[in-house]
Amino acid sequence: MPEFMDVHHDMVGITTEALGEAHQADLALQDGEGVNFKHAWADPESGRVWCLSEGPDADAVRRVHERAGHPAAEIYPVPVQA
Amino acid sequence: MPEFMDVHHDMVGITTEALGEAHQADLALQDGEGVNFKHAWADPESGRVWCLSEGPDADAVRRVHERAGHPAAEIYPVPVQA
């Protein structure tokens, strides 16, 4: 299954609790799209959040984040890893 | 130990072999800075590469990447995770 890294730009001040709630919202919606959100990393100062997922394509990842109310600014496939 | 996500912008066309070599160059240099590069994800089409590390501070991460010959464009602490 392809993996994707997506980036959010606008989450300044995000807390562990808020990221956990956002991640749970993704998990609750992902099955309908065949997506699996694996991990999220956040920098509250810059507002950047990165989410690693696997799924059929980037549009499926995009739809889960949109329905959860926090659309991603960027989504990239990450077929090369080390 | 704090964790960091850094971003490279200029690695269009990167292959699994080239990312592996770049990652090994980081691993060979990281001990002197007390840094541990944990994983790297790359999108050959956009040239974006993300590296997850832990270390004492962002400058230590920056120095390892610079000495390895592939300076990061951005480095962020990621204290909030899910």
Backbone of each chain as nested JSON, in Angstrom:
{
  "chains": [
    {"id": "A", "residues": [
      {"number": 1, "name": "MET", "atoms": {"N": [0.859, -1.201, 0.0], "CA": [0.0, 0.0, 0.0], "C": [0.888, 1.241, 0.0]}},
      {"number": 2, "name": "PRO", "atoms": {"N": [0.661, 2.199, -0.898], "CA": [1.489, 3.423, -0.915], "C": [1.4, 4.191, 0.403]}},
      {"number": 3, "name": "GLU", "atoms": {"N": [2.488, 4.856, 0.744], "CA": [2.51, 5.699, 1.937], "C": [2.573, 7.171, 1.522]}},
      {"number": 4, "name": "PHE", "atoms": {"N": [2.058, 8.024, 2.4], "CA": [1.963, 9.463, 2.121], "C": [2.377, 10.268, 3.345]}},
      {"number": 5, "name": "MET", "atoms": {"N": [3.029, 11.411, 3.079], "CA": [3.31, 12.383, 4.13], "C": [2.498, 13.624, 3.79]}},
      {"number": 6, "name": "ASP", "atoms": {"N": [1.639, 14.034, 4.704], "CA": [0.92, 15.287, 4.46], "C": [1.314, 16.318, 5.494]}},
      {"number": 7, "name": "VAL", "atoms": {"N": [1.099, 17.586, 5.12], "CA": [1.568, 18.7, 5.929], "C": [0.425, 19.683, 6.146]}},
      {"number": 8, "name": "HIS", "atoms": {"N": [0.248, 20.074, 7.404], "CA": [-0.678, 21.149, 7.779], "C": [0.172, 22.344, 8.214]}},
      {"number": 9, "name": "HIS", "atoms": {"N": [-0.295, 23.554, 7.903], "CA": [0.516, 24.756, 8.177], "C": [-0.053, 25.632, 9.278]}},
      {"number": 10, "name": "ASP", "atoms": {"N": [-1.266, 25.376, 9.71], "CA": [-2.034, 26.385, 10.436], "C": [-2.427, 25.942, 11.851]}},
      {"number": 11, "name": "MET", "atoms": {"N": [-1.583, 25.112, 12.467], "CA": [-1.975, 24.588, 13.777], "C": [-1.107, 25.158, 14.903]}},
      {"number": 12, "name": "VAL", "atoms": {"N": [-0.878, 26.472, 14.849], "CA": [-0.095, 27.143, 15.891], "C": [-0.749, 26.923, 17.253]}},
      {"number": 13, "name": "GLY", "atoms": {"N": [0.067, 26.555, 18.223], "CA": [-0.427, 26.367, 19.58], "C": [-1.042, 25.009, 19.847]}},
      {"number": 14, "name": "ILE", "atoms": {"N": [-0.961, 24.096, 18.873], "CA": [-1.623, 22.79, 19.046], "C": [-1.051, 22.059, 20.274]}},
      {"number": 15, "name": "THR", "atoms": {"N": [-1.949, 21.468, 21.032], "CA": [-1.576, 20.725, 22.24], "C": [-1.613, 19.221, 21.964]}},
      {"number": 16, "name": "THR", "atoms": {"N": [-1.06, 18.461, 22.891], "CA": [-1.111, 17.007, 22.778], "C": [-2.565, 16.538, 22.741]}},
      {"number": 17, "name": "GLU", "atoms": {"N": [-3.402, 17.153, 23.563], "CA": [-4.822, 16.759, 23.589], "C": [-5.509, 17.064, 22.253]}},
      {"number": 18, "name": "ALA", "atoms": {"N": [-5.249, 18.267, 21.708], "CA": [-5.899, 18.653, 20.445], "C": [-5.417, 17.788, 19.286]}},
      {"number": 19, "name": "LEU", "atoms": {"N": [-4.114, 17.47, 19.257], "CA": [-3.615, 16.603, 18.182], "C": [-4.21, 15.204, 18.326]}},
      {"number": 20, "name": "GLY", "atoms": {"N": [-4.32, 14.743, 19.56], "CA": [-4.923, 13.428, 19.783], "C": [-6.364, 13.389, 19.3]}},
      {"number": 21, "name": "GLU", "atoms": {"N": [-7.114, 14.462, 19.567], "CA": [-8.509, 14.51, 19.109], "C": [-8.588, 14.553, 17.589]}},
      {"number": 22, "name": "ALA", "atoms": {"N": [-7.701, 15.339, 16.958], "CA": [-7.698, 15.425, 15.489], "C": [-7.338, 14.069, 14.883]}},
      {"number": 23, "name": "HIS", "atoms": {"N": [-6.362, 13.407, 15.488], "CA": [-5.93, 12.096, 14.992], "C": [-7.059, 11.074, 15.156]}},
      {"number": 24, "name": "GLN", "atoms": {"N": [-7.755, 11.121, 16.283], "CA": [-8.883, 10.207, 16.486], "C": [-9.993, 10.455, 15.474]}},
      {"number": 25, "name": "ALA", "atoms": {"N": [-10.196, 11.717, 15.099], "CA": [-11.211, 12.039, 14.08], "C": [-10.822, 11.405, 12.743]}},
      {"number": 26, "name": "ASP", "atoms": {"N": [-9.526, 11.446, 12.408], "CA": [-9.06, 10.778, 11.184], "C": [-9.294, 9.266, 11.272]}},
      {"number": 27, "name": "LEU", "atoms": {"N": [-8.924, 8.693, 12.411], "CA": [-9.053, 7.241, 12.567], "C": [-10.506, 6.802, 12.44]}},
      {"number": 28, "name": "ALA", "atoms": {"N": [-11.424, 7.635, 12.923], "CA": [-12.84, 7.282, 12.884], "C": [-13.401, 7.321, 11.466]}},
      {"number": 29, "name": "LEU", "atoms": {"N": [-12.733, 8.054, 10.566], "CA": [-13.233, 8.242, 9.199], "C": [-12.453, 7.455, 8.162]}},
      {"number": 30, "name": "GLN", "atoms": {"N": [-11.279, 6.954, 8.515], "CA": [-10.348, 6.442, 7.511], "C": [-10.786, 5.144, 6.849]}},
      {"number": 31, "name": "ASP", "atoms": {"N": [-11.56, 4.311, 7.545], "CA": [-11.872, 2.989, 7.004], "C": [-12.655, 3.083, 5.694]}},
      {"number": 32, "name": "GLY", "atoms": {"N": [-13.525, 4.067, 5.592], "CA": [-14.32, 4.222, 4.386], "C": [-13.49, 4.527, 3.15]}},
      {"number": 33, "name": "GLU", "atoms": {"N": [-12.286, 5.035, 3.377], "CA": [-11.382, 5.373, 2.265], "C": [-10.233, 4.381, 2.126]}},
      {"number": 34, "name": "GLY", "atoms": {"N": [-10.166, 3.383, 2.994], "CA": [-9.062, 2.434, 2.932], "C": [-7.732, 3.023, 3.337]}},
      {"number": 35, "name": "VAL", "atoms": {"N": [-7.793, 4.065, 4.193], "CA": [-6.585, 4.775, 4.634], "C": [-6.247, 4.352, 6.052]}},
      {"number": 36, "name": "ASN", "atoms": {"N": [-4.942, 4.354, 6.371], "CA": [-4.484, 4.085, 7.732], "C": [-3.519, 5.193, 8.152]}},
      {"number": 37, "name": "PHE", "atoms": {"N": [-3.968, 6.077, 9.024], "CA": [-3.082, 7.125, 9.558], "C": [-2.205, 6.517, 10.643]}},
      {"number": 38, "name": "LYS", "atoms": {"N": [-0.89, 6.577, 10.431], "CA": [0.053, 5.844, 11.267], "C": [0.66, 6.684, 12.39]}},
      {"number": 39, "name": "HIS", "atoms": {"N": [0.957, 7.95, 12.115], "CA": [1.595, 8.788, 13.14], "C": [1.439, 10.243, 12.731]}},
      {"number": 40, "name": "ALA", "atoms": {"N": [1.475, 11.135, 13.726], "CA": [1.446, 12.579, 13.479], "C": [2.467, 13.246, 14.385]}},
      {"number": 41, "name": "TRP", "atoms": {"N": [3.171, 14.233, 13.819], "CA": [4.183, 14.994, 14.556], "C": [3.824, 16.472, 14.425]}},
      {"number": 42, "name": "ALA", "atoms": {"N": [3.893, 17.229, 15.519], "CA": [3.481, 18.628, 15.475], "C": [4.482, 19.538, 16.162]}},
      {"number": 43, "name": "ASP", "atoms": {"N": [4.64, 20.733, 15.575], "CA": [5.423, 21.82, 16.168], "C": [4.464, 22.953, 16.505]}},
      {"number": 44, "name": "PRO", "atoms": {"N": [4.085, 23.107, 17.771], "CA": [3.099, 24.134, 18.123], "C": [3.552, 25.555, 17.776]}},
      {"number": 45, "name": "GLU", "atoms": {"N": [4.859, 25.795, 17.758], "CA": [5.353, 27.164, 17.519], "C": [5.123, 27.584, 16.057]}},
      {"number": 46, "name": "SER", "atoms": {"N": [5.511, 26.739, 15.118], "CA": [5.326, 27.085, 13.699], "C": [3.922, 26.752, 13.203]}},
      {"number": 47, "name": "GLY", "atoms": {"N": [3.248, 25.841, 13.91], "CA": [1.937, 25.391, 13.462], "C": [1.982, 24.276, 12.433]}},
      {"number": 48, "name": "ARG", "atoms": {"N": [3.187, 23.787, 12.116], "CA": [3.32, 22.676, 11.166], "C": [2.934, 21.348, 11.832]}},
      {"number": 49, "name": "VAL", "atoms": {"N": [2.181, 20.537, 11.092], "CA": [1.891, 19.163, 11.512], "C": [2.12, 18.255, 10.307]}},
      {"number": 50, "name": "TRP", "atoms": {"N": [2.804, 17.136, 10.534], "CA": [3.046, 16.128, 9.494], "C": [2.315, 14.854, 9.89]}},
      {"number": 51, "name": "CYS", "atoms": {"N": [1.613, 14.26, 8.928], "CA": [0.931, 12.991, 9.169], "C": [1.445, 11.962, 8.173]}},
      {"number": 52, "name": "LEU", "atoms": {"N": [1.795, 10.791, 8.685], "CA": [2.192, 9.669, 7.847], "C": [1.017, 8.706, 7.744]}},
      {"number": 53, "name": "SER", "atoms": {"N": [0.684, 8.34, 6.516], "CA": [-0.437, 7.427, 6.317], "C": [-0.117, 6.438, 5.202]}},
      {"number": 54, "name": "GLU", "atoms": {"N": [-0.938, 5.407, 5.115], "CA": [-0.922, 4.555, 3.934], "C": [-2.349, 4.481, 3.422]}},
      {"number": 55, "name": "GLY", "atoms": {"N": [-2.46, 4.354, 2.093], "CA": [-3.788, 4.335, 1.506], "C": [-3.688, 4.143, 0.011]}},
      {"number": 56, "name": "PRO", "atoms": {"N": [-4.832, 4.063, -0.652], "CA": [-4.813, 3.781, -2.097], "C": [-4.231, 4.909, -2.936]}},
      {"number": 57, "name": "ASP", "atoms": {"N": [-4.456, 6.165, -2.533], "CA": [-3.912, 7.303, -3.287], "C": [-4.03, 8.572, -2.438]}},
      {"number": 58, "name": "ALA", "atoms": {"N": [-3.413, 9.656, -2.907], "CA": [-3.382, 10.9, -2.142], "C": [-4.777, 11.494, -1.969]}},
      {"number": 59, "name": "ASP", "atoms": {"N": [-5.646, 11.311, -2.966], "CA": [-6.996, 11.874, -2.855], "C": [-7.781, 11.238, -1.712]}},
      {"number": 60, "name": "ALA", "atoms": {"N": [-7.548, 9.947, -1.476], "CA": [-8.23, 9.281, -0.356], "C": [-7.763, 9.885, 0.969]}},
      {"number": 61, "name": "VAL", "atoms": {"N": [-6.456, 10.125, 1.093], "CA": [-5.92, 10.765, 2.302], "C": [-6.512, 12.165, 2.462]}},
      {"number": 62, "name": "ARG", "atoms": {"N": [-6.564, 12.9, 1.339], "CA": [-7.102, 14.262, 1.359], "C": [-8.552, 14.27, 1.846]}},
      {"number": 63, "name": "ARG", "atoms": {"N": [-9.346, 13.322, 1.349], "CA": [-10.765, 13.309, 1.727], "C": [-10.958, 13.027, 3.222]}},
      {"number": 64, "name": "VAL", "atoms": {"N": [-10.169, 12.125, 3.783], "CA": [-10.308, 11.839, 5.221], "C": [-10.02, 13.107, 6.035]}},
      {"number": 65, "name": "HIS", "atoms": {"N": [-8.915, 13.776, 5.726], "CA": [-8.568, 14.998, 6.473], "C": [-9.632, 16.085, 6.291]}},
      {"number": 66, "name": "GLU", "atoms": {"N": [-10.181, 16.201, 5.077], "CA": [-11.215, 17.222, 4.842], "C": [-12.464, 16.925, 5.662]}},
      {"number": 67, "name": "ARG", "atoms": {"N": [-12.877, 15.662, 5.647], "CA": [-14.099, 15.305, 6.399], "C": [-13.893, 15.452, 7.898]}},
      {"number": 68, "name": "ALA", "atoms": {"N": [-12.657, 15.27, 8.348], "CA": [-12.355, 15.419, 9.774], "C": [-12.262, 16.896, 10.166]}},
      {"number": 69, "name": "GLY", "atoms": {"N": [-12.291, 17.797, 9.176], "CA": [-12.302, 19.229, 9.473], "C": [-10.942, 19.882, 9.529]}},
      {"number": 70, "name": "HIS", "atoms": {"N": [-9.911, 19.165, 9.118], "CA": [-8.559, 19.772, 9.106], "C": [-7.849, 19.383, 7.808]}},
      {"number": 71, "name": "PRO", "atoms": {"N": [-8.237, 20.029, 6.693], "CA": [-7.636, 19.7, 5.397], "C": [-6.123, 19.933, 5.402]}},
      {"number": 72, "name": "ALA", "atoms": {"N": [-5.405, 19.055, 4.704], "CA": [-3.952, 19.179, 4.594], "C": [-3.599, 20.216, 3.535]}},
      {"number": 73, "name": "ALA", "atoms": {"N": [-2.535, 20.984, 3.801], "CA": [-2.054, 21.96, 2.825], "C": [-1.28, 21.284, 1.702]}},
      {"number": 74, "name": "GLU", "atoms": {"N": [-0.598, 20.187, 2.016], "CA": [0.239, 19.471, 1.047], "C": [0.136, 17.984, 1.332]}},
      {"number": 75, "name": "ILE", "atoms": {"N": [0.132, 17.165, 0.284], "CA": [0.184, 15.711, 0.43], "C": [1.162, 15.166, -0.606]}},
      {"number": 76, "name": "TYR", "atoms": {"N": [2.11, 14.359, -0.142], "CA": [3.135, 13.797, -1.03], "C": [3.183, 12.274, -0.855]}},
      {"number": 77, "name": "PRO", "atoms": {"N": [3.36, 11.549, -1.958], "CA": [3.688, 10.122, -1.819], "C": [5.135, 10.009, -1.348]}},
      {"number": 78, "name": "VAL", "atoms": {"N": [5.412, 8.981, -0.541], "CA": [6.791, 8.783, -0.055], "C": [7.221, 7.332, -0.331]}},
      {"number": 79, "name": "PRO", "atoms": {"N": [7.434, 7.032, -1.632], "CA": [7.79, 5.66, -2.003], "C": [9.221, 5.286, -1.651]}},
      {"number": 80, "name": "VAL", "atoms": {"N": [10.063, 6.288, -1.398], "CA": [11.477, 6.044, -1.11], "C": [11.721, 6.341, 0.363]}},
      {"number": 81, "name": "GLN", "atoms": {"N": [12.259, 5.349, 1.086], "CA": [12.462, 5.52, 2.531], "C": [13.786, 4.905, 2.97]}},
      {"number": 82, "name": "ALA", "atoms": {"N": [14.265, 5.4, 4.08], "CA": [15.511, 4.863, 4.665], "C": [15.398, 4.929, 6.181]}}
    ]},
    {"id": "B", "residues": [
      {"number": 1, "name": "MET", "atoms": {"N": [14.768, 12.894, 25.169], "CA": [15.533, 13.609, 24.119], "C": [14.552, 14.239, 23.124]}},
      {"number": 2, "name": "PRO", "atoms": {"N": [14.681, 15.526, 22.825], "CA": [13.753, 16.151, 21.862], "C": [13.829, 15.5, 20.48]}},
      {"number": 3, "name": "GLU", "atoms": {"N": [12.711, 15.501, 19.794], "CA": [12.678, 14.985, 18.422], "C": [12.468, 16.145, 17.445]}},
      {"number": 4, "name": "PHE", "atoms": {"N": [12.945, 15.927, 16.214], "CA": [12.915, 16.965, 15.183], "C": [12.492, 16.362, 13.847]}},
      {"number": 5, "name": "MET", "atoms": {"N": [11.743, 17.171, 13.078], "CA": [11.437, 16.823, 11.694], "C": [12.146, 17.853, 10.825]}},
      {"number": 6, "name": "ASP", "atoms": {"N": [13.026, 17.393, 9.943], "CA": [13.64, 18.348, 9.015], "C": [13.194, 18.033, 7.599]}},
      {"number": 7, "name": "VAL", "atoms": {"N": [13.293, 19.056, 6.747], "CA": [12.775, 18.974, 5.392], "C": [13.843, 19.418, 4.401]}},
      {"number": 8, "name": "HIS", "atoms": {"N": [14.038, 18.625, 3.384], "CA": [14.887, 18.974, 2.237], "C": [13.959, 19.216, 1.045]}},
      {"number": 9, "name": "HIS", "atoms": {"N": [14.318, 20.184, 0.191], "CA": [13.435, 20.568, -0.915], "C": [13.971, 20.18, -2.285]}},
      {"number": 10, "name": "ASP", "atoms": {"N": [15.215, 19.78, -2.35], "CA": [15.932, 19.793, -3.634], "C": [16.412, 18.411, -4.077]}},
      {"number": 11, "name": "MET", "atoms": {"N": [15.695, 17.368, -3.703], "CA": [16.164, 16.02, -4.022], "C": [15.3, 15.341, -5.09]}},
      {"number": 12, "name": "VAL", "atoms": {"N": [14.967, 16.097, -6.14], "CA": [14.178, 15.542, -7.248], "C": [14.901, 14.346, -7.849]}},
      {"number": 13, "name": "GLY", "atoms": {"N": [14.164, 13.269, -8.062], "CA": [14.734, 12.085, -8.682], "C": [15.459, 11.159, -7.727]}},
      {"number": 14, "name": "ILE", "atoms": {"N": [15.408, 11.464, -6.436], "CA": [16.159, 10.635, -5.474], "C": [15.697, 9.168, -5.536]}},
      {"number": 15, "name": "THR", "atoms": {"N": [16.684, 8.272, -5.498], "CA": [16.417, 6.83, -5.547], "C": [16.556, 6.229, -4.153]}},
      {"number": 16, "name": "THR", "atoms": {"N": [16.087, 5.005, -4.031], "CA": [16.252, 4.3, -2.757], "C": [17.732, 4.178, -2.406]}},
      {"number": 17, "name": "GLU", "atoms": {"N": [18.566, 3.884, -3.403], "CA": [19.999, 3.757, -3.156], "C": [20.604, 5.096, -2.688]}},
      {"number": 18, "name": "ALA", "atoms": {"N": [20.239, 6.194, -3.36], "CA": [20.806, 7.497, -3.005], "C": [20.337, 7.945, -1.616]}},
      {"number": 19, "name": "LEU", "atoms": {"N": [19.074, 7.697, -1.297], "CA": [18.595, 8.064, 0.039], "C": [19.308, 7.212, 1.095]}},
      {"number": 20, "name": "GLY", "atoms": {"N": [19.497, 5.938, 0.788], "CA": [20.214, 5.07, 1.723], "C": [21.632, 5.565, 1.971]}},
      {"number": 21, "name": "GLU", "atoms": {"N": [22.306, 6.003, 0.91], "CA": [23.68, 6.516, 1.065], "C": [23.688, 7.806, 1.878]}},
      {"number": 22, "name": "ALA", "atoms": {"N": [22.731, 8.695, 1.606], "CA": [22.652, 9.949, 2.359], "C": [22.371, 9.68, 3.839]}},
      {"number": 23, "name": "HIS", "atoms": {"N": [21.471, 8.742, 4.079], "CA": [21.122, 8.389, 5.467], "C": [22.339, 7.774, 6.173]}},
      {"number": 24, "name": "GLN", "atoms": {"N": [23.072, 6.919, 5.471], "CA": [24.27, 6.325, 6.078], "C": [25.311, 7.392, 6.398]}},
      {"number": 25, "name": "ALA", "atoms": {"N": [25.409, 8.417, 5.546], "CA": [26.352, 9.512, 5.816], "C": [25.964, 10.246, 7.1]}},
      {"number": 26, "name": "ASP", "atoms": {"N": [24.657, 10.436, 7.303], "CA": [24.195, 11.046, 8.565], "C": [24.539, 10.148, 9.753]}},
      {"number": 27, "name": "LEU", "atoms": {"N": [24.276, 8.857, 9.604], "CA": [24.512, 7.929, 10.722], "C": [25.993, 7.904, 11.104]}},
      {"number": 28, "name": "ALA", "atoms": {"N": [26.857, 8.035, 10.105], "CA": [28.298, 7.986, 10.357], "C": [28.793, 9.227, 11.099]}},
      {"number": 29, "name": "LEU", "atoms": {"N": [28.027, 10.327, 11.012], "CA": [28.461, 11.6, 11.605], "C": [27.687, 11.958, 12.87]}},
      {"number": 30, "name": "GLN", "atoms": {"N": [26.579, 11.292, 13.139], "CA": [25.647, 11.767, 14.162], "C": [26.157, 11.634, 15.596]}},
      {"number": 31, "name": "ASP", "atoms": {"N": [27.015, 10.642, 15.854], "CA": [27.414, 10.39, 17.237], "C": [28.125, 11.589, 17.852]}},
      {"number": 32, "name": "GLY", "atoms": {"N": [28.923, 12.282, 17.049], "CA": [29.659, 13.441, 17.561], "C": [28.749, 14.561, 18.039]}},
      {"number": 33, "name": "GLU", "atoms": {"N": [27.499, 14.563, 17.555], "CA": [26.54, 15.608, 17.941], "C": [25.467, 15.077, 18.882]}},
      {"number": 34, "name": "GLY", "atoms": {"N": [25.527, 13.799, 19.215], "CA": [24.504, 13.238, 20.089], "C": [23.151, 13.131, 19.427]}},
      {"number": 35, "name": "VAL", "atoms": {"N": [23.151, 12.995, 18.087], "CA": [21.907, 12.934, 17.308], "C": [21.658, 11.491, 16.867]}},
      {"number": 36, "name": "ASN", "atoms": {"N": [20.39, 11.131, 16.736], "CA": [20.001, 9.82, 16.218], "C": [18.976, 10.019, 15.107]}},
      {"number": 37, "name": "PHE", "atoms": {"N": [19.391, 9.818, 13.856], "CA": [18.449, 9.897, 12.739], "C": [17.671, 8.591, 12.67]}},
      {"number": 38, "name": "LYS", "atoms": {"N": [16.333, 8.698, 12.801], "CA": [15.497, 7.521, 12.967], "C": [14.872, 7.025, 11.677]}},
      {"number": 39, "name": "HIS", "atoms": {"N": [14.471, 7.932, 10.793], "CA": [13.818, 7.496, 9.559], "C": [13.84, 8.652, 8.574]}},
      {"number": 40, "name": "ALA", "atoms": {"N": [13.781, 8.315, 7.285], "CA": [13.683, 9.328, 6.226], "C": [12.653, 8.867, 5.207]}},
      {"number": 41, "name": "TRP", "atoms": {"N": [11.848, 9.829, 4.729], "CA": [10.806, 9.567, 3.728], "C": [11.03, 10.526, 2.56]}},
      {"number": 42, "name": "ALA", "atoms": {"N": [10.966, 10.019, 1.344], "CA": [11.262, 10.87, 0.184], "C": [10.213, 10.73, -0.904]}},
      {"number": 43, "name": "ASP", "atoms": {"N": [9.942, 11.878, -1.567], "CA": [9.104, 11.928, -2.758], "C": [9.988, 12.352, -3.926]}},
      {"number": 44, "name": "PRO", "atoms": {"N": [10.405, 11.424, -4.778], "CA": [11.317, 11.778, -5.874], "C": [10.737, 12.824, -6.824]}},
      {"number": 45, "name": "GLU", "atoms": {"N": [9.422, 12.873, -6.964], "CA": [8.829, 13.791, -7.939], "C": [8.948, 15.257, -7.484]}},
      {"number": 46, "name": "SER", "atoms": {"N": [8.595, 15.532, -6.238], "CA": [8.69, 16.916, -5.742], "C": [10.092, 17.249, -5.247]}},
      {"number": 47, "name": "GLY", "atoms": {"N": [10.864, 16.209, -4.913], "CA": [12.195, 16.439, -4.34], "C": [12.187, 16.659, -2.842]}},
      {"number": 48, "name": "ARG", "atoms": {"N": [11.018, 16.544, -2.22], "CA": [10.919, 16.697, -0.762], "C": [11.436, 15.448, -0.045]}},
      {"number": 49, "name": "VAL", "atoms": {"N": [12.22, 15.664, 1.01], "CA": [12.634, 14.581, 1.901], "C": [12.421, 15.057, 3.334]}},
      {"number": 50, "name": "TRP", "atoms": {"N": [11.839, 14.204, 4.151], "CA": [11.64, 14.475, 5.575], "C": [12.474, 13.492, 6.382]}},
      {"number": 51, "name": "CYS", "atoms": {"N": [13.188, 14.019, 7.383], "CA": [13.977, 13.167, 8.274], "C": [13.51, 13.382, 9.705]}},
      {"number": 52, "name": "LEU", "atoms": {"N": [13.268, 12.28, 10.399], "CA": [12.918, 12.312, 11.816], "C": [14.166, 11.957, 12.622]}},
      {"number": 53, "name": "SER", "atoms": {"N": [14.47, 12.79, 13.619], "CA": [15.657, 12.548, 14.436], "C": [15.371, 12.887, 15.881]}},
      {"number": 54, "name": "GLU", "atoms": {"N": [16.26, 12.442, 16.755], "CA": [16.263, 12.957, 18.119], "C": [17.667, 13.452, 18.407]}},
      {"number": 55, "name": "GLY", "atoms": {"N": [17.751, 14.475, 19.235], "CA": [19.049, 15.068, 19.532], "C": [18.895, 16.185, 20.533]}},
      {"number": 56, "name": "PRO", "atoms": {"N": [19.999, 16.789, 20.929], "CA": [19.948, 17.813, 21.974], "C": [19.242, 19.097, 21.532]}},
      {"number": 57, "name": "ASP", "atoms": {"N": [19.387, 19.484, 20.244], "CA": [18.73, 20.703, 19.745], "C": [18.786, 20.705, 18.214]}},
      {"number": 58, "name": "ALA", "atoms": {"N": [18.065, 21.666, 17.626], "CA": [17.977, 21.713, 16.16], "C": [19.327, 22.014, 15.523]}},
      {"number": 59, "name": "ASP", "atoms": {"N": [20.158, 22.795, 16.182], "CA": [21.467, 23.11, 15.599], "C": [22.33, 21.861, 15.458]}},
      {"number": 60, "name": "ALA", "atoms": {"N": [22.246, 20.941, 16.405], "CA": [23.008, 19.695, 16.297], "C": [22.547, 18.9, 15.08]}},
      {"number": 61, "name": "VAL", "atoms": {"N": [21.236, 18.84, 14.871], "CA": [20.696, 18.152, 13.689], "C": [21.183, 18.844, 12.421]}},
      {"number": 62, "name": "ARG", "atoms": {"N": [21.137, 20.175, 12.424], "CA": [21.557, 20.965, 11.258], "C": [23.026, 20.671, 10.91]}},
      {"number": 63, "name": "ARG", "atoms": {"N": [23.871, 20.619, 11.953], "CA": [25.303, 20.394, 11.688], "C": [25.571, 19.023, 11.086]}},
      {"number": 64, "name": "VAL", "atoms": {"N": [24.888, 17.998, 11.554], "CA": [25.108, 16.662, 10.976], "C": [24.751, 16.668, 9.49]}},
      {"number": 65, "name": "HIS", "atoms": {"N": [23.591, 17.224, 9.145], "CA": [23.174, 17.252, 7.733], "C": [24.146, 18.091, 6.892]}},
      {"number": 66, "name": "GLU", "atoms": {"N": [24.632, 19.202, 7.446], "CA": [25.573, 20.049, 6.698], "C": [26.87, 19.298, 6.429]}},
      {"number": 67, "name": "ARG", "atoms": {"N": [27.384, 18.631, 7.458], "CA": [28.652, 17.901, 7.283], "C": [28.498, 16.729, 6.323]}},
      {"number": 68, "name": "ALA", "atoms": {"N": [27.305, 16.167, 6.295], "CA": [27.05, 15.041, 5.378], "C": [26.859, 15.525, 3.943]}},
      {"number": 69, "name": "GLY", "atoms": {"N": [26.766, 16.85, 3.757], "CA": [26.687, 17.388, 2.403], "C": [25.289, 17.606, 1.878]}},
      {"number": 70, "name": "HIS", "atoms": {"N": [24.29, 17.478, 2.759], "CA": [22.908, 17.725, 2.314], "C": [22.166, 18.533, 3.384]}},
      {"number": 71, "name": "PRO", "atoms": {"N": [22.475, 19.847, 3.462], "CA": [21.837, 20.682, 4.481], "C": [20.313, 20.689, 4.348]}},
      {"number": 72, "name": "ALA", "atoms": {"N": [19.648, 20.728, 5.497], "CA": [18.18, 20.773, 5.512], "C": [17.701, 22.194, 5.259]}},
      {"number": 73, "name": "ALA", "atoms": {"N": [16.59, 22.317, 4.52], "CA": [15.993, 23.631, 4.28], "C": [15.23, 24.126, 5.507]}},
      {"number": 74, "name": "GLU", "atoms": {"N": [14.649, 23.202, 6.259], "CA": [13.837, 23.554, 7.43], "C": [14.067, 22.503, 8.508]}},
      {"number": 75, "name": "ILE", "atoms": {"N": [14.077, 22.926, 9.761], "CA": [14.149, 21.988, 10.89], "C": [13.174, 22.46, 11.96]}},
      {"number": 76, "name": "TYR", "atoms": {"N": [12.316, 21.56, 12.413], "CA": [11.302, 21.885, 13.405], "C": [11.361, 20.903, 14.575]}},
      {"number": 77, "name": "PRO", "atoms": {"N": [11.218, 21.372, 15.796], "CA": [10.994, 20.449, 16.913], "C": [9.586, 19.873, 16.803]}},
      {"number": 78, "name": "VAL", "atoms": {"N": [9.415, 18.626, 17.212], "CA": [8.073, 18.005, 17.16], "C": [7.743, 17.401, 18.527]}},
      {"number": 79, "name": "PRO", "atoms": {"N": [7.513, 18.287, 19.517], "CA": [7.249, 17.803, 20.871], "C": [5.857, 17.202, 21.052]}},
      {"number": 80, "name": "VAL", "atoms": {"N": [4.958, 17.478, 20.106], "CA": [3.574, 16.995, 20.218], "C": [3.373, 15.917, 19.155]}},
      {"number": 81, "name": "GLN", "atoms": {"N": [2.948, 14.733, 19.581], "CA": [2.794, 13.619, 18.644], "C": [1.539, 12.799, 18.966]}},
      {"number": 82, "name": "ALA", "atoms": {"N": [1.073, 12.108, 17.944], "CA": [-0.091, 11.225, 18.126], "C": [0.058, 10.031, 17.209]}}
    ]}
  ]
}
